[in-house]
Amino acid sequence: MSTRRYPLPDGRQLEIDDPAMEGRAHFSIDGETLGQNTIDELRTMQTIALRDGSTLTIQVVNTLPFFRSYDVRVDGALLRGATSKEVFARRVTIGTLLLVACGDFASIDFYHLAMGVGASALAFLLWRRWDRAEGWAKRFVRWREFVRIETH
């Protein structure tokens, strides 16, 4: 089991004991047990009422064993060290675009080189959080898939 620690705004520390493979994740604040849930249960947002009246929400974002990440919020505010669903989705999209670019750069023809440059540029724009990059990335992937089907 690995332990993930998240500092709360009031100075206390939330600990999530994360099972390596399957099992139950245990939640505690400064040693006081709050509860436990399976990873499957944590795919949906779990809400825990704290003693001070605030609300703690926990959801697993990435369920890969040994690489799990959690969306942890207190009263709706994301805790430092936690990964929101939006950030995780952006990371996956950037990784996918870079993988596509690497595959395209391995080719010699102009079309694939242009696609590699396009995928690399979109990954960079997503990383820099450019406003229109998300919509462009969606259109690029759809268009690329359409062209791939038509040409093969």
C-alpha positions as CSV (number, residue, x, y, z in Angstrom):
1,M,0.0,0.0,0.0
2,S,1.3,3.5,-0.8
3,T,0.2,6.6,1.1
4,R,-0.8,9.8,-0.6
5,R,-0.8,13.0,1.5
6,Y,-2.7,16.1,0.8
7,P,-2.4,19.3,3.0
8,L,-5.8,20.7,4.0
9,P,-6.3,24.5,4.1
10,D,-6.5,24.5,8.0
11,G,-3.0,22.9,8.3
12,R,-4.2,19.3,8.9
13,Q,-3.2,16.5,6.5
14,L,-5.4,14.1,4.6
15,E,-3.8,10.6,4.0
16,I,-5.1,8.1,1.5
17,D,-3.7,4.6,1.9
18,D,-3.9,3.4,-1.6
19,P,-3.9,-0.4,-2.3
20,A,-1.3,-1.5,-4.8
21,M,-3.6,-3.6,-6.9
22,E,-7.2,-4.1,-5.6
23,G,-8.6,-3.7,-2.2
24,R,-9.8,-0.8,-0.1
25,A,-8.4,2.7,0.1
26,H,-8.4,4.1,3.6
27,F,-8.9,7.8,4.4
28,S,-7.7,9.6,7.5
29,I,-6.9,13.1,8.7
30,D,-4.0,13.3,11.1
31,G,-4.5,9.7,12.1
32,E,-8.3,9.9,12.6
33,T,-10.0,7.4,10.3
34,L,-12.7,8.8,8.0
35,G,-13.6,5.7,6.1
36,Q,-12.7,3.4,3.3
37,N,-13.9,2.5,-0.2
38,T,-12.9,0.2,-3.0
39,I,-11.3,1.6,-6.1
40,D,-14.4,0.7,-8.1
41,E,-16.5,2.8,-5.6
42,L,-14.1,5.7,-5.9
43,R,-14.7,5.9,-9.7
44,T,-17.7,8.0,-8.6
45,M,-17.3,11.0,-6.4
46,Q,-17.4,10.1,-2.7
47,T,-18.5,12.8,-0.2
48,I,-17.4,12.8,3.4
49,A,-18.6,15.4,6.0
50,L,-15.8,16.6,8.2
51,R,-16.1,17.6,11.9
52,D,-15.5,21.3,11.1
53,G,-18.5,21.4,8.8
54,S,-16.6,21.3,5.6
55,T,-17.1,18.7,2.9
56,L,-14.4,16.4,1.5
57,T,-14.9,14.8,-1.9
58,I,-12.6,12.1,-3.3
59,Q,-12.6,10.5,-6.7
60,V,-10.0,8.3,-8.4
61,V,-9.1,9.8,-11.7
62,N,-6.5,7.3,-13.0
63,T,-7.2,3.8,-11.9
64,L,-4.0,2.2,-13.2
65,P,-2.4,0.3,-10.3
66,F,0.8,2.0,-9.0
67,F,-0.1,5.2,-11.0
68,R,-3.4,6.2,-9.4
69,S,-4.2,9.8,-9.1
70,Y,-7.1,11.3,-7.1
71,D,-9.4,14.3,-7.4
72,V,-9.5,15.5,-3.8
73,R,-11.5,18.7,-2.9
74,V,-12.5,20.4,0.3
75,D,-15.7,22.5,-0.2
76,G,-15.1,22.3,-3.9
77,A,-11.5,23.6,-3.9
78,L,-8.9,21.2,-5.3
79,L,-6.2,20.4,-2.8
80,R,-2.5,20.9,-3.6
81,G,-1.1,17.7,-5.0
82,A,-4.4,16.4,-6.3
83,T,-5.2,15.9,-10.0
84,S,-8.5,17.1,-11.3
85,K,-10.3,15.3,-14.1
86,E,-9.7,18.1,-16.4
87,V,-5.9,18.1,-15.8
88,F,-5.7,14.4,-16.3
89,A,-7.7,14.6,-19.5
90,R,-5.4,17.3,-20.8
91,R,-2.3,15.1,-19.9
92,V,-3.8,12.1,-21.7
93,T,-4.6,14.2,-24.8
94,I,-1.1,15.7,-24.9
95,G,0.5,12.3,-24.5
96,T,-1.7,10.9,-27.3
97,L,-0.9,13.7,-29.7
98,L,2.8,13.3,-29.0
99,L,2.6,9.6,-29.6
100,V,0.8,10.3,-32.9
101,A,3.5,12.8,-33.8
102,C,6.3,10.3,-33.1
103,G,4.6,7.7,-35.3
104,D,4.2,10.2,-38.1
105,F,7.7,11.5,-37.9
106,A,8.9,7.9,-38.5
107,S,7.4,8.1,-42.0
108,I,9.1,9.7,-44.9
109,D,6.2,11.1,-47.0
110,F,5.2,14.7,-46.7
111,Y,1.6,13.9,-45.5
112,H,2.8,12.1,-42.4
113,L,5.5,14.7,-41.7
114,A,2.8,17.4,-41.9
115,M,0.5,15.4,-39.5
116,G,3.4,15.0,-37.1
117,V,4.1,18.8,-37.1
118,G,0.3,19.4,-36.6
119,A,0.1,17.0,-33.7
120,S,3.2,18.4,-32.1
121,A,1.9,22.0,-32.4
122,L,-1.5,21.0,-30.9
123,A,0.2,19.3,-28.0
124,F,2.3,22.4,-27.4
125,L,-0.8,24.6,-27.5
126,L,-2.7,22.4,-25.1
127,W,0.3,22.4,-22.8
128,R,0.3,26.2,-22.9
129,R,-3.5,26.2,-22.3
130,W,-4.4,28.1,-25.5
131,D,-8.1,28.8,-25.6
132,R,-9.0,27.1,-28.9
133,A,-6.5,24.3,-28.7
134,E,-9.0,21.7,-27.3
135,G,-11.5,22.2,-30.1
136,W,-8.7,22.1,-32.7
137,A,-7.3,18.9,-31.2
138,K,-10.7,17.2,-31.4
139,R,-11.2,18.2,-35.0
140,F,-7.6,17.2,-35.9
141,V,-8.1,13.7,-34.4
142,R,-11.5,13.2,-36.1
143,W,-10.1,14.5,-39.5
144,R,-7.0,12.3,-39.2
145,E,-9.1,9.3,-38.5
146,F,-11.4,10.0,-41.4
147,V,-8.4,10.5,-43.8
148,R,-6.8,7.3,-42.5
149,I,-10.0,5.3,-43.2
150,E,-10.4,6.8,-46.7
151,T,-6.8,6.1,-47.7
152,H,-6.4,2.6,-46.4
